[in-house]
């Protein structure tokens, strides 16, 4: 139509000269608009948002873990699409949950991991993410439930029993916690952190001597096991046993002179360690 003469029957006579050019321009713009609106949206590759002048690789940004806020934004863009397949949606919820944990927002993280578990209740990655979120929220009873699900899948994993034991301590269920730490030691007698867990239980119950025995057992196995000295120092500090606290803080610094917390607590007690 644009290439025909101005006096053609297809063009009204009043629109001659400049008018023909205007009509042609409007027709071209309309055709381009229809073509653009007919293009289906894309997910996981190049996605443009109204605030952006250039498309971004949204999936890649969602997957990165260098800047959590960027990941959260990109994952949210992807999740806003109704056309996203279930499997991809579950994975993106897990990615965003990870970033929420990095941003120290365990509540939002727990929600994302729960969404992922709706698609696959046996997703271990989502369970491990959610249980970390629950522990950080101090929702210990819920954390125990997720640890239990993981233990059912891996009954010989001694680390899972220690993790559930810690959640049981948070929930003030000390008998259950002791059972878990004992199970951990039966599965792996060399894991000294189980003795620290048992010492924490005795401390919570006011059983000072039993707690000290647990620390002594740990350091008799490994004389340089720093967590035992650190935990013993902190407990003695709380009990008002200044000399024991000082001795153990100094031992911590002998083992690792960069342990700034020990130096800080020593200074609070009026001691400046040479280590």
C-alpha atoms as an extended CHARMM CRD file, in Angstrom:
* protein
*
       275  EXT
         1         1  UNK       CA              0.0000000000        0.0000000000        0.0000000000  PROA      1               0.0000000000
         2         2  UNK       CA              2.8090000000        2.4130000000        0.8940000000  PROA      2               0.0000000000
         3         3  UNK       CA              4.4290000000        2.0890000000       -2.5080000000  PROA      3               0.0000000000
         4         4  UNK       CA              1.2770000000        3.1050000000       -4.4850000000  PROA      4               0.0000000000
         5         5  UNK       CA              0.5830000000        6.6110000000       -5.8960000000  PROA      5               0.0000000000
         6         6  UNK       CA             -1.3100000000        9.1910000000       -3.8280000000  PROA      6               0.0000000000
         7         7  UNK       CA             -4.2280000000        9.2260000000       -6.3020000000  PROA      7               0.0000000000
         8         8  UNK       CA             -4.9030000000        5.4820000000       -5.9890000000  PROA      8               0.0000000000
         9         9  UNK       CA             -8.4890000000        4.4640000000       -5.2130000000  PROA      9               0.0000000000
        10        10  UNK       CA             -7.2800000000        2.8020000000       -1.9520000000  PROA      10              0.0000000000
        11        11  UNK       CA             -6.2230000000        6.1570000000       -0.4300000000  PROA      11              0.0000000000
        12        12  UNK       CA             -8.7570000000        8.9450000000        0.2100000000  PROA      12              0.0000000000
        13        13  UNK       CA             -8.0660000000       11.9850000000       -1.9090000000  PROA      13              0.0000000000
        14        14  UNK       CA             -7.7120000000       14.4760000000        1.0420000000  PROA      14              0.0000000000
        15        15  UNK       CA             -4.7080000000       12.4580000000        2.4100000000  PROA      15              0.0000000000
        16        16  UNK       CA             -2.1680000000       13.3980000000       -0.1960000000  PROA      16              0.0000000000
        17        17  UNK       CA              1.5290000000       14.2180000000        0.2030000000  PROA      17              0.0000000000
        18        18  UNK       CA              2.4490000000       14.3550000000        3.9290000000  PROA      18              0.0000000000
        19        19  UNK       CA             -0.8170000000       12.6000000000        4.8970000000  PROA      19              0.0000000000
        20        20  UNK       CA              0.2180000000        9.4460000000        3.0650000000  PROA      20              0.0000000000
        21        21  UNK       CA              3.4620000000        9.2690000000        5.0040000000  PROA      21              0.0000000000
        22        22  UNK       CA              1.6510000000        9.6720000000        8.3380000000  PROA      22              0.0000000000
        23        23  UNK       CA             -0.7880000000        6.8880000000        7.5100000000  PROA      23              0.0000000000
        24        24  UNK       CA              2.0620000000        4.6000000000        6.4920000000  PROA      24              0.0000000000
        25        25  UNK       CA              3.9170000000        5.3290000000        9.7260000000  PROA      25              0.0000000000
        26        26  UNK       CA              0.8470000000        4.5690000000       11.8700000000  PROA      26              0.0000000000
        27        27  UNK       CA              0.2620000000        1.2840000000       10.0170000000  PROA      27              0.0000000000
        28        28  UNK       CA              3.8920000000        0.2610000000       10.5670000000  PROA      28              0.0000000000
        29        29  UNK       CA              3.7350000000        1.0700000000       14.3120000000  PROA      29              0.0000000000
        30        30  UNK       CA              0.5100000000       -0.9250000000       14.6990000000  PROA      30              0.0000000000
        31        31  UNK       CA              2.0180000000       -3.9130000000       12.9210000000  PROA      31              0.0000000000
        32        32  UNK       CA              5.1030000000       -3.8390000000       15.1530000000  PROA      32              0.0000000000
        33        33  UNK       CA              2.9660000000       -3.6030000000       18.2840000000  PROA      33              0.0000000000
        34        34  UNK       CA              0.8850000000       -6.6170000000       17.2490000000  PROA      34              0.0000000000
        35        35  UNK       CA              4.0500000000       -8.6130000000       16.5300000000  PROA      35              0.0000000000
        36        36  UNK       CA              5.5940000000       -7.7340000000       19.9030000000  PROA      36              0.0000000000
        37        37  UNK       CA              2.4510000000       -8.5940000000       21.8500000000  PROA      37              0.0000000000
        38        38  UNK       CA              2.1900000000      -11.9280000000       20.0610000000  PROA      38              0.0000000000
        39        39  UNK       CA              5.6140000000      -13.0930000000       21.3000000000  PROA      39              0.0000000000
        40        40  UNK       CA              5.2930000000      -15.5900000000       24.1800000000  PROA      40              0.0000000000
        41        41  UNK       CA              7.1490000000      -14.8030000000       27.4560000000  PROA      41              0.0000000000
        42        42  UNK       CA             10.3850000000      -16.6480000000       28.1610000000  PROA      42              0.0000000000
        43        43  UNK       CA             11.5440000000      -18.0530000000       31.4770000000  PROA      43              0.0000000000
        44        44  UNK       CA             14.9790000000      -18.9450000000       32.7260000000  PROA      44              0.0000000000
        45        45  UNK       CA             16.9740000000      -17.1700000000       30.0390000000  PROA      45              0.0000000000
        46        46  UNK       CA             16.5080000000      -13.5720000000       28.9660000000  PROA      46              0.0000000000
        47        47  UNK       CA             13.7960000000      -11.6950000000       30.8240000000  PROA      47              0.0000000000
        48        48  UNK       CA             13.2140000000       -7.9800000000       30.6420000000  PROA      48              0.0000000000
        49        49  UNK       CA             11.2980000000       -6.0350000000       33.2770000000  PROA      49              0.0000000000
        50        50  UNK       CA              9.6700000000       -2.6100000000       32.8060000000  PROA      50              0.0000000000
        51        51  UNK       CA             12.4100000000       -0.9810000000       34.8740000000  PROA      51              0.0000000000
        52        52  UNK       CA             15.1780000000       -2.4200000000       32.7270000000  PROA      52              0.0000000000
        53        53  UNK       CA             16.3800000000       -1.2140000000       29.3540000000  PROA      53              0.0000000000
        54        54  UNK       CA             18.3740000000       -4.3950000000       28.6850000000  PROA      54              0.0000000000
        55        55  UNK       CA             17.3200000000       -8.0300000000       29.2110000000  PROA      55              0.0000000000
        56        56  UNK       CA             19.0870000000       -9.8690000000       32.0240000000  PROA      56              0.0000000000
        57        57  UNK       CA             19.8860000000      -13.5320000000       32.4920000000  PROA      57              0.0000000000
        58        58  UNK       CA             17.3530000000      -13.9330000000       35.2710000000  PROA      58              0.0000000000
        59        59  UNK       CA             17.9190000000      -17.6210000000       36.0040000000  PROA      59              0.0000000000
        60        60  UNK       CA             21.6730000000      -17.1180000000       36.2590000000  PROA      60              0.0000000000
        61        61  UNK       CA             21.1470000000      -14.2320000000       38.6630000000  PROA      61              0.0000000000
        62        62  UNK       CA             18.6960000000      -16.3120000000       40.7010000000  PROA      62              0.0000000000
        63        63  UNK       CA             21.2910000000      -19.0930000000       40.9680000000  PROA      63              0.0000000000
        64        64  UNK       CA             24.2290000000      -16.9150000000       42.0090000000  PROA      64              0.0000000000
        65        65  UNK       CA             24.9810000000      -16.6520000000       45.7040000000  PROA      65              0.0000000000
        66        66  UNK       CA             27.3580000000      -13.6750000000       45.7510000000  PROA      66              0.0000000000
        67        67  UNK       CA             24.6730000000      -11.0300000000       46.3520000000  PROA      67              0.0000000000
        68        68  UNK       CA             21.6320000000      -12.4860000000       48.0750000000  PROA      68              0.0000000000
        69        69  UNK       CA             19.3630000000       -9.5040000000       47.4050000000  PROA      69              0.0000000000
        70        70  UNK       CA             19.9320000000       -9.8150000000       43.6450000000  PROA      70              0.0000000000
        71        71  UNK       CA             19.1800000000      -13.5250000000       43.7990000000  PROA      71              0.0000000000
        72        72  UNK       CA             15.9420000000      -12.9100000000       45.7110000000  PROA      72              0.0000000000
        73        73  UNK       CA             14.8000000000      -10.3380000000       43.1440000000  PROA      73              0.0000000000
        74        74  UNK       CA             15.6040000000      -12.5710000000       40.1670000000  PROA      74              0.0000000000
        75        75  UNK       CA             13.9980000000      -15.6510000000       41.7250000000  PROA      75              0.0000000000
        76        76  UNK       CA             10.8800000000      -13.6170000000       42.5110000000  PROA      76              0.0000000000
        77        77  UNK       CA             10.6280000000      -12.5340000000       38.8650000000  PROA      77              0.0000000000
        78        78  UNK       CA             10.7750000000      -16.1620000000       37.7670000000  PROA      78              0.0000000000
        79        79  UNK       CA              8.2150000000      -17.2970000000       40.3370000000  PROA      79              0.0000000000
        80        80  UNK       CA              5.7580000000      -14.6230000000       39.1810000000  PROA      80              0.0000000000
        81        81  UNK       CA              5.0980000000      -16.6520000000       36.0150000000  PROA      81              0.0000000000
        82        82  UNK       CA              2.1820000000      -19.0830000000       35.9650000000  PROA      82              0.0000000000
        83        83  UNK       CA              3.8820000000      -20.9230000000       33.0900000000  PROA      83              0.0000000000
        84        84  UNK       CA              6.8500000000      -22.0820000000       35.1800000000  PROA      84              0.0000000000
        85        85  UNK       CA              6.9760000000      -25.9230000000       35.3860000000  PROA      85              0.0000000000
        86        86  UNK       CA              6.5440000000      -27.4330000000       38.8630000000  PROA      86              0.0000000000
        87        87  UNK       CA             10.0300000000      -28.9040000000       39.0060000000  PROA      87              0.0000000000
        88        88  UNK       CA             11.6030000000      -25.5560000000       38.1220000000  PROA      88              0.0000000000
        89        89  UNK       CA              9.3350000000      -23.7370000000       40.5550000000  PROA      89              0.0000000000
        90        90  UNK       CA             10.4290000000      -26.0130000000       43.4170000000  PROA      90              0.0000000000
        91        91  UNK       CA             14.0990000000      -25.4680000000       42.5780000000  PROA      91              0.0000000000
        92        92  UNK       CA             13.7110000000      -21.6840000000       42.4440000000  PROA      92              0.0000000000
        93        93  UNK       CA             11.9350000000      -21.6800000000       45.8200000000  PROA      93              0.0000000000
        94        94  UNK       CA             14.9740000000      -23.4970000000       47.2510000000  PROA      94              0.0000000000
        95        95  UNK       CA             17.3560000000      -20.9980000000       45.6690000000  PROA      95              0.0000000000
        96        96  UNK       CA             15.3940000000      -18.0900000000       47.0960000000  PROA      96              0.0000000000
        97        97  UNK       CA             15.2110000000      -19.8270000000       50.4800000000  PROA      97              0.0000000000
        98        98  UNK       CA             18.9990000000      -20.0770000000       50.5200000000  PROA      98              0.0000000000
        99        99  UNK       CA             19.2730000000      -16.3670000000       49.7970000000  PROA      99              0.0000000000
       100       100  UNK       CA             16.7650000000      -15.4870000000       52.5300000000  PROA      100             0.0000000000
       101       101  UNK       CA             18.9770000000      -17.3580000000       55.0020000000  PROA      101             0.0000000000
       102       102  UNK       CA             21.9720000000      -15.3530000000       53.7810000000  PROA      102             0.0000000000
       103       103  UNK       CA             19.9380000000      -12.1860000000       54.3340000000  PROA      103             0.0000000000
       104       104  UNK       CA             19.1880000000      -13.4030000000       57.8940000000  PROA      104             0.0000000000
       105       105  UNK       CA             15.4640000000      -13.7750000000       57.2540000000  PROA      105             0.0000000000
       106       106  UNK       CA             14.7400000000      -17.3540000000       58.3460000000  PROA      106             0.0000000000
       107       107  UNK       CA             10.9800000000      -16.7740000000       58.3290000000  PROA      107             0.0000000000
       108       108  UNK       CA             10.8850000000      -16.1120000000       54.6070000000  PROA      108             0.0000000000
       109       109  UNK       CA             13.3900000000      -18.9340000000       54.0450000000  PROA      109             0.0000000000
       110       110  UNK       CA             11.1420000000      -21.4120000000       55.8650000000  PROA      110             0.0000000000
       111       111  UNK       CA              8.2000000000      -20.3630000000       53.6870000000  PROA      111             0.0000000000
       112       112  UNK       CA             10.1840000000      -20.9210000000       50.4840000000  PROA      112             0.0000000000
       113       113  UNK       CA             11.4900000000      -24.3060000000       51.5590000000  PROA      113             0.0000000000
       114       114  UNK       CA              7.9640000000      -25.3040000000       52.5870000000  PROA      114             0.0000000000
       115       115  UNK       CA              6.7340000000      -24.3710000000       49.1150000000  PROA      115             0.0000000000
       116       116  UNK       CA              9.4220000000      -26.5870000000       47.5880000000  PROA      116             0.0000000000
       117       117  UNK       CA              8.3720000000      -29.4510000000       49.8740000000  PROA      117             0.0000000000
       118       118  UNK       CA              4.7990000000      -29.1510000000       48.6390000000  PROA      118             0.0000000000
       119       119  UNK       CA              6.0290000000      -30.3770000000       45.2650000000  PROA      119             0.0000000000
       120       120  UNK       CA              8.2530000000      -33.0970000000       46.7470000000  PROA      120             0.0000000000
       121       121  UNK       CA              7.8660000000      -33.8840000000       50.4840000000  PROA      121             0.0000000000
       122       122  UNK       CA             11.0360000000      -36.0280000000       50.3870000000  PROA      122             0.0000000000
       123       123  UNK       CA             13.3010000000      -33.3110000000       48.9880000000  PROA      123             0.0000000000
       124       124  UNK       CA             16.2910000000      -33.5240000000       51.3530000000  PROA      124             0.0000000000
       125       125  UNK       CA             17.8050000000      -30.2520000000       50.1930000000  PROA      125             0.0000000000
       126       126  UNK       CA             14.5750000000      -28.4500000000       51.0860000000  PROA      126             0.0000000000
       127       127  UNK       CA             14.3190000000      -30.2800000000       54.4340000000  PROA      127             0.0000000000
       128       128  UNK       CA             17.8810000000      -29.3480000000       55.3690000000  PROA      128             0.0000000000
       129       129  UNK       CA             17.2460000000      -25.7540000000       54.4010000000  PROA      129             0.0000000000
       130       130  UNK       CA             13.9820000000      -25.5130000000       56.3090000000  PROA      130             0.0000000000
       131       131  UNK       CA             15.3800000000      -27.1130000000       59.4540000000  PROA      131             0.0000000000
       132       132  UNK       CA             18.1770000000      -24.5200000000       59.5180000000  PROA      132             0.0000000000
       133       133  UNK       CA             15.5510000000      -21.8200000000       59.1990000000  PROA      133             0.0000000000
       134       134  UNK       CA             13.4610000000      -23.3310000000       62.0110000000  PROA      134             0.0000000000
       135       135  UNK       CA             16.4850000000      -23.5540000000       64.3250000000  PROA      135             0.0000000000
       136       136  UNK       CA             17.3850000000      -19.9220000000       63.6510000000  PROA      136             0.0000000000
       137       137  UNK       CA             13.7920000000      -18.9390000000       64.4210000000  PROA      137             0.0000000000
       138       138  UNK       CA             13.9950000000      -21.0170000000       67.6170000000  PROA      138             0.0000000000
       139       139  UNK       CA             11.0480000000      -23.0710000000       66.4060000000  PROA      139             0.0000000000
       140       140  UNK       CA             12.7410000000      -26.1220000000       67.8550000000  PROA      140             0.0000000000
       141       141  UNK       CA              9.7750000000      -28.5030000000       67.8590000000  PROA      141             0.0000000000
       142       142  UNK       CA              9.3650000000      -27.9720000000       64.1170000000  PROA      142             0.0000000000
       143       143  UNK       CA             13.0990000000      -28.4120000000       63.6280000000  PROA      143             0.0000000000
       144       144  UNK       CA             12.9560000000      -31.7290000000       65.4710000000  PROA      144             0.0000000000
       145       145  UNK       CA             10.3070000000      -32.9160000000       63.0180000000  PROA      145             0.0000000000
       146       146  UNK       CA             12.5100000000      -32.1870000000       60.0100000000  PROA      146             0.0000000000
       147       147  UNK       CA             15.5970000000      -33.7490000000       61.6250000000  PROA      147             0.0000000000
       148       148  UNK       CA             13.4970000000      -36.8390000000       62.3190000000  PROA      148             0.0000000000
       149       149  UNK       CA             12.5000000000      -37.0760000000       58.6540000000  PROA      149             0.0000000000
       150       150  UNK       CA             16.1620000000      -36.8710000000       57.6640000000  PROA      150             0.0000000000
       151       151  UNK       CA             17.1430000000      -39.4950000000       60.2430000000  PROA      151             0.0000000000
       152       152  UNK       CA             14.5080000000      -41.8510000000       58.8690000000  PROA      152             0.0000000000
       153       153  UNK       CA             16.1790000000      -41.5200000000       55.4750000000  PROA      153             0.0000000000
       154       154  UNK       CA             19.7270000000      -41.8760000000       56.9260000000  PROA      154             0.0000000000
       155       155  UNK       CA             19.5170000000      -43.8230000000       60.2110000000  PROA      155             0.0000000000
       156       156  UNK       CA             23.3050000000      -44.3580000000       60.3460000000  PROA      156             0.0000000000
       157       157  UNK       CA             24.2620000000      -40.6870000000       59.9780000000  PROA      157             0.0000000000
       158       158  UNK       CA             25.6470000000      -39.7510000000       63.4060000000  PROA      158             0.0000000000
       159       159  UNK       CA             25.7050000000      -36.0180000000       62.5820000000  PROA      159             0.0000000000
       160       160  UNK       CA             21.9240000000      -35.9610000000       62.1930000000  PROA      160             0.0000000000
       161       161  UNK       CA             21.4440000000      -37.2690000000       65.7330000000  PROA      161             0.0000000000
       162       162  UNK       CA             23.6990000000      -34.5280000000       67.1030000000  PROA      162             0.0000000000
       163       163  UNK       CA             21.7700000000      -31.9250000000       65.1510000000  PROA      163             0.0000000000
       164       164  UNK       CA             18.4430000000      -33.1970000000       66.4420000000  PROA      164             0.0000000000
       165       165  UNK       CA             19.9420000000      -33.3410000000       69.9270000000  PROA      165             0.0000000000
       166       166  UNK       CA             20.7590000000      -29.6330000000       69.7240000000  PROA      166             0.0000000000
       167       167  UNK       CA             17.1760000000      -28.8760000000       68.6750000000  PROA      167             0.0000000000
       168       168  UNK       CA             15.8860000000      -31.0000000000       71.5450000000  PROA      168             0.0000000000
       169       169  UNK       CA             18.0070000000      -28.9190000000       73.9370000000  PROA      169             0.0000000000
       170       170  UNK       CA             16.4530000000      -25.7790000000       72.4570000000  PROA      170             0.0000000000
       171       171  UNK       CA             13.0200000000      -27.3000000000       73.0420000000  PROA      171             0.0000000000
       172       172  UNK       CA             14.0610000000      -28.1780000000       76.6430000000  PROA      172             0.0000000000
       173       173  UNK       CA             13.5510000000      -31.8820000000       75.9790000000  PROA      173             0.0000000000
       174       174  UNK       CA             16.7230000000      -33.0050000000       77.6770000000  PROA      174             0.0000000000
       175       175  UNK       CA             16.0710000000      -36.7490000000       77.9350000000  PROA      175             0.0000000000
       176       176  UNK       CA             15.4490000000      -36.9500000000       74.1880000000  PROA      176             0.0000000000
       177       177  UNK       CA             18.5690000000      -34.8610000000       73.5400000000  PROA      177             0.0000000000
       178       178  UNK       CA             20.7080000000      -37.1780000000       75.6870000000  PROA      178             0.0000000000
       179       179  UNK       CA             19.3910000000      -40.1950000000       73.7820000000  PROA      179             0.0000000000
       180       180  UNK       CA             20.4280000000      -38.5840000000       70.5010000000  PROA      180             0.0000000000
       181       181  UNK       CA             23.9420000000      -37.7290000000       71.6800000000  PROA      181             0.0000000000
       182       182  UNK       CA             24.3560000000      -41.2570000000       73.0330000000  PROA      182             0.0000000000
       183       183  UNK       CA             23.2280000000      -42.6820000000       69.6980000000  PROA      183             0.0000000000
       184       184  UNK       CA             25.7090000000      -40.4230000000       67.9120000000  PROA      184             0.0000000000
       185       185  UNK       CA             28.5500000000      -41.7690000000       70.0720000000  PROA      185             0.0000000000
       186       186  UNK       CA             27.5010000000      -45.3670000000       69.4430000000  PROA      186             0.0000000000
       187       187  UNK       CA             27.6850000000      -44.6830000000       65.7200000000  PROA      187             0.0000000000
       188       188  UNK       CA             30.8970000000      -42.6490000000       65.9320000000  PROA      188             0.0000000000
       189       189  UNK       CA             32.8120000000      -42.7780000000       69.2200000000  PROA      189             0.0000000000
       190       190  UNK       CA             35.4370000000      -40.3330000000       67.9060000000  PROA      190             0.0000000000
       191       191  UNK       CA             33.0260000000      -37.4390000000       67.4230000000  PROA      191             0.0000000000
       192       192  UNK       CA             33.9430000000      -35.2440000000       70.3900000000  PROA      192             0.0000000000
       193       193  UNK       CA             31.1820000000      -32.6980000000       69.7900000000  PROA      193             0.0000000000
       194       194  UNK       CA             28.7290000000      -35.2450000000       71.2040000000  PROA      194             0.0000000000
       195       195  UNK       CA             30.4330000000      -34.8530000000       74.5990000000  PROA      195             0.0000000000
       196       196  UNK       CA             29.9640000000      -31.0980000000       74.3350000000  PROA      196             0.0000000000
       197       197  UNK       CA             26.2740000000      -31.6650000000       73.6270000000  PROA      197             0.0000000000
       198       198  UNK       CA             25.9370000000      -33.8790000000       76.6930000000  PROA      198             0.0000000000
       199       199  UNK       CA             27.7500000000      -31.2680000000       78.7860000000  PROA      199             0.0000000000
       200       200  UNK       CA             25.2230000000      -28.6540000000       77.6590000000  PROA      200             0.0000000000
       201       201  UNK       CA             22.3890000000      -30.9040000000       78.8080000000  PROA      201             0.0000000000
       202       202  UNK       CA             23.9580000000      -31.3100000000       82.2550000000  PROA      202             0.0000000000
       203       203  UNK       CA             24.5450000000      -27.5580000000       82.4020000000  PROA      203             0.0000000000
       204       204  UNK       CA             20.8790000000      -26.8860000000       81.5830000000  PROA      204             0.0000000000
       205       205  UNK       CA             19.8640000000      -29.2980000000       84.3550000000  PROA      205             0.0000000000
       206       206  UNK       CA             22.2150000000      -27.6690000000       86.8670000000  PROA      206             0.0000000000
       207       207  UNK       CA             24.4550000000      -30.7380000000       86.9750000000  PROA      207             0.0000000000
       208       208  UNK       CA             27.7740000000      -28.9310000000       87.1010000000  PROA      208             0.0000000000
       209       209  UNK       CA             30.0280000000      -31.8840000000       88.0030000000  PROA      209             0.0000000000
       210       210  UNK       CA             28.5890000000      -34.0960000000       85.2750000000  PROA      210             0.0000000000
       211       211  UNK       CA             29.1370000000      -31.3250000000       82.7380000000  PROA      211             0.0000000000
       212       212  UNK       CA             32.7790000000      -31.0110000000       83.8250000000  PROA      212             0.0000000000
       213       213  UNK       CA             33.2120000000      -34.7750000000       83.4580000000  PROA      213             0.0000000000
       214       214  UNK       CA             32.0120000000      -34.5720000000       79.8360000000  PROA      214             0.0000000000
       215       215  UNK       CA             34.5830000000      -31.8600000000       79.0810000000  PROA      215             0.0000000000
       216       216  UNK       CA             37.3170000000      -33.8780000000       80.7310000000  PROA      216             0.0000000000
       217       217  UNK       CA             36.4430000000      -36.9140000000       78.6400000000  PROA      217             0.0000000000
       218       218  UNK       CA             36.6840000000      -34.8570000000       75.4510000000  PROA      218             0.0000000000
       219       219  UNK       CA             40.0770000000      -33.3040000000       76.2770000000  PROA      219             0.0000000000
       220       220  UNK       CA             41.4640000000      -36.6650000000       77.4370000000  PROA      220             0.0000000000
       221       221  UNK       CA             40.8150000000      -37.9280000000       73.8990000000  PROA      221             0.0000000000
       222       222  UNK       CA             42.1680000000      -34.7780000000       72.2380000000  PROA      222             0.0000000000
       223       223  UNK       CA             44.1600000000      -32.3710000000       74.4770000000  PROA      223             0.0000000000
       224       224  UNK       CA             43.8770000000      -29.6490000000       71.8270000000  PROA      224             0.0000000000
       225       225  UNK       CA             40.1410000000      -29.8930000000       71.3080000000  PROA      225             0.0000000000
       226       226  UNK       CA             39.3540000000      -26.1720000000       71.4630000000  PROA      226             0.0000000000
       227       227  UNK       CA             35.5120000000      -26.4080000000       71.7180000000  PROA      227             0.0000000000
       228       228  UNK       CA             35.7950000000      -28.2810000000       75.0320000000  PROA      228             0.0000000000
       229       229  UNK       CA             37.9490000000      -25.5540000000       76.6050000000  PROA      229             0.0000000000
       230       230  UNK       CA             35.7610000000      -22.8140000000       75.1710000000  PROA      230             0.0000000000
       231       231  UNK       CA             32.5110000000      -24.3450000000       76.4020000000  PROA      231             0.0000000000
       232       232  UNK       CA             34.0240000000      -25.1120000000       79.8140000000  PROA      232             0.0000000000
       233       233  UNK       CA             35.2260000000      -21.5080000000       80.0920000000  PROA      233             0.0000000000
       234       234  UNK       CA             31.8000000000      -20.1380000000       79.1940000000  PROA      234             0.0000000000
       235       235  UNK       CA             30.0130000000      -22.4120000000       81.6660000000  PROA      235             0.0000000000
       236       236  UNK       CA             32.4590000000      -21.6160000000       84.4800000000  PROA      236             0.0000000000
       237       237  UNK       CA             32.0220000000      -17.9120000000       83.6720000000  PROA      237             0.0000000000
       238       238  UNK       CA             28.2590000000      -18.2530000000       84.0710000000  PROA      238             0.0000000000
       239       239  UNK       CA             28.6710000000      -20.2410000000       87.2760000000  PROA      239             0.0000000000
       240       240  UNK       CA             30.8730000000      -17.4850000000       88.7230000000  PROA      240             0.0000000000
       241       241  UNK       CA             33.9620000000      -19.7160000000       88.8400000000  PROA      241             0.0000000000
       242       242  UNK       CA             36.3770000000      -17.0410000000       87.7010000000  PROA      242             0.0000000000
       243       243  UNK       CA             39.6460000000      -18.9580000000       88.0080000000  PROA      243             0.0000000000
       244       244  UNK       CA             38.3980000000      -21.9300000000       85.9930000000  PROA      244             0.0000000000
       245       245  UNK       CA             37.0110000000      -19.5580000000       83.3660000000  PROA      245             0.0000000000
       246       246  UNK       CA             40.3090000000      -17.6640000000       83.0780000000  PROA      246             0.0000000000
       247       247  UNK       CA             42.3410000000      -20.8690000000       82.8540000000  PROA      247             0.0000000000
       248       248  UNK       CA             40.2060000000      -22.2020000000       80.0190000000  PROA      248             0.0000000000
       249       249  UNK       CA             40.0370000000      -18.9130000000       78.1040000000  PROA      249             0.0000000000
       250       250  UNK       CA             43.8530000000      -18.8040000000       78.1920000000  PROA      250             0.0000000000
       251       251  UNK       CA             44.0370000000      -22.4020000000       76.9580000000  PROA      251             0.0000000000
       252       252  UNK       CA             41.7530000000      -21.4690000000       74.0610000000  PROA      252             0.0000000000
       253       253  UNK       CA             44.1930000000      -18.6960000000       73.0770000000  PROA      253             0.0000000000
       254       254  UNK       CA             47.1630000000      -21.0550000000       73.4040000000  PROA      254             0.0000000000
       255       255  UNK       CA             45.4800000000      -23.3360000000       70.8730000000  PROA      255             0.0000000000
       256       256  UNK       CA             44.3320000000      -20.4970000000       68.6280000000  PROA      256             0.0000000000
       257       257  UNK       CA             45.6410000000      -17.0150000000       69.3120000000  PROA      257             0.0000000000
       258       258  UNK       CA             43.1890000000      -15.5360000000       66.8050000000  PROA      258             0.0000000000
       259       259  UNK       CA             40.1380000000      -16.5340000000       68.8770000000  PROA      259             0.0000000000
       260       260  UNK       CA             39.0250000000      -12.9640000000       69.5840000000  PROA      260             0.0000000000
       261       261  UNK       CA             36.0330000000      -13.8760000000       71.7500000000  PROA      261             0.0000000000
       262       262  UNK       CA             38.2710000000      -15.5320000000       74.3430000000  PROA      262             0.0000000000
       263       263  UNK       CA             40.4650000000      -12.4400000000       74.5080000000  PROA      263             0.0000000000
       264       264  UNK       CA             37.3940000000      -10.2330000000       74.9460000000  PROA      264             0.0000000000
       265       265  UNK       CA             36.0290000000      -12.3050000000       77.8460000000  PROA      265             0.0000000000
       266       266  UNK       CA             39.4510000000      -12.4180000000       79.4980000000  PROA      266             0.0000000000
       267       267  UNK       CA             39.6790000000       -8.6340000000       79.3630000000  PROA      267             0.0000000000
       268       268  UNK       CA             36.2380000000       -8.4130000000       80.9250000000  PROA      268             0.0000000000
       269       269  UNK       CA             37.5850000000      -10.5390000000       83.7820000000  PROA      269             0.0000000000
       270       270  UNK       CA             40.5620000000       -8.1970000000       84.1390000000  PROA      270             0.0000000000
       271       271  UNK       CA             43.1500000000      -10.4440000000       82.4760000000  PROA      271             0.0000000000
       272       272  UNK       CA             45.3160000000       -9.6290000000       79.4530000000  PROA      272             0.0000000000
       273       273  UNK       CA             46.6600000000      -12.7830000000       77.8930000000  PROA      273             0.0000000000
       274       274  UNK       CA             50.1030000000      -12.8310000000       76.2340000000  PROA      274             0.0000000000
       275       275  UNK       CA             48.8490000000      -15.3580000000       73.6610000000  PROA      275             0.0000000000
